[in-house]
């Protein structure tokens, strides 16, 4: 007696296979490695924390109407400096590449469906 796989079980299997295949993609591996490099660099982590603090201060000043163009330029300059660091630059590039690939996969899955796979499947009137 053979046990047949239901469509739901087959979809689960395919999803697991897809996850495994994504994890083996060079773009995903590069992303994981670049992310680890950023996370393990204490000096870079300190710069990220300082940038986040500066951004938070700017957002607060903006809400109270105290933000100036000089504040904005300082924030932008700090972000450019941070993003120009080799490890951060590699991470951002790897992140962009894996996000693009995941969007492509989402589209391939969504094409035969009446909903976008990566989006919430509910409501009748989404913009």
N, C-alpha and C positions, 0 to 999 in steps of 0.2 A: 504494500500500500504506500503510494507516494503522497507526500504532503506538498500541496501547491502553495506557492507564495502569493499572498494577497497583494493587490496594488499598493496598499499602504506600507506593507512590509518591504516591498520592492523599492518604493520611494525612499524608505529609511536606509536601505542598503546602498542605494545610489548616492544618497546624501553623504553617507559615511565614506564611500569611495571617492566622491568629489572632494571632501575634506582632506582625505589622505593624499589625493593627487595635488591639491593646492599646496599642501605642506611640503611636497617634494619639488615644487616648481623653483627654478633658480631665482626668480624674482622674489618669491616668498623667503627663501633662504637668505638672500641679500638683505631683505628688510629686517629679518630677525637678527642677523649679525650686526647690521648698522645700529639697530635699536639697542642691542646689548653694549655696543661700543660707547654710545652716548650715555647709557645708564651707568656704566662702570667708570666713567671719567668724572672723578669728583670735582675737578676744576671746572669742567663744562657744566656739571650739575649746579655748581654755585652760580655760574653765569646765568643759567636758566632761571634759578630762583630770584636772582637780582632783576632780571628782565621782567619776570612775572610780578614782582613787587612794584617795579616802575609802571608797568601796565595797569596794575590795580590802582595805584595812586593817580594815574592819569584819568582812569575811568571815574574815580570819585570826584576829581577836580572838574571833569566834564559835566557830571551830574549837578554839581553845585554852581556851574558857570564860571569856575575859576581857571579852567584849562586855557593855555595860550598856544599860539602857533609854535612858539619855541619849545613848549612841552611836547607837542606832537612831533616836531622835528627830532627832538632828543629821543623819544620813544622809537621812532622809525629808524634812526641811526643805530640805536642799540640793537634793534631787531636785525638790521642788516649786518651788523658786526657779528651777532650770534649766528645768524644763518650762513655767514661766510666762513665759519670755522670748519675745517675739513671734515671732522666727524659728523657735525650737524648737517653740513651740506650733503654728505653721503646718505645720511638718514632721511632727510627730506626728499631726496631724489628716489631712494628706494621705496619710501612711503608712497610717493606719487605713482611710481610704476606699478606697485601691487594694487593700489586703489583703481588704477585704470584697468588692470587685468580683471579684477573682481567686478567692475562695472560691465566689462564685456561678457563675463560669465553670467551675470545677472540678466543681461539682455538676452542671451541665448536661452536661458531658462524661461524668461518672461514671454518670449515670442509666441509659444503655443498657448499661453494662458490668457485669460481675460483680465488679469491683474498683473501689476509689476511685482515680480517675485520678491525683491528686496524691500518692498514697501508694505505698509499695514494693509491687510486684506479685510477692510471693513468700511462701513459707511457707503452711502450711495452718491455722495456729492463732494468728492475731493477735488481741490484745485491743483 
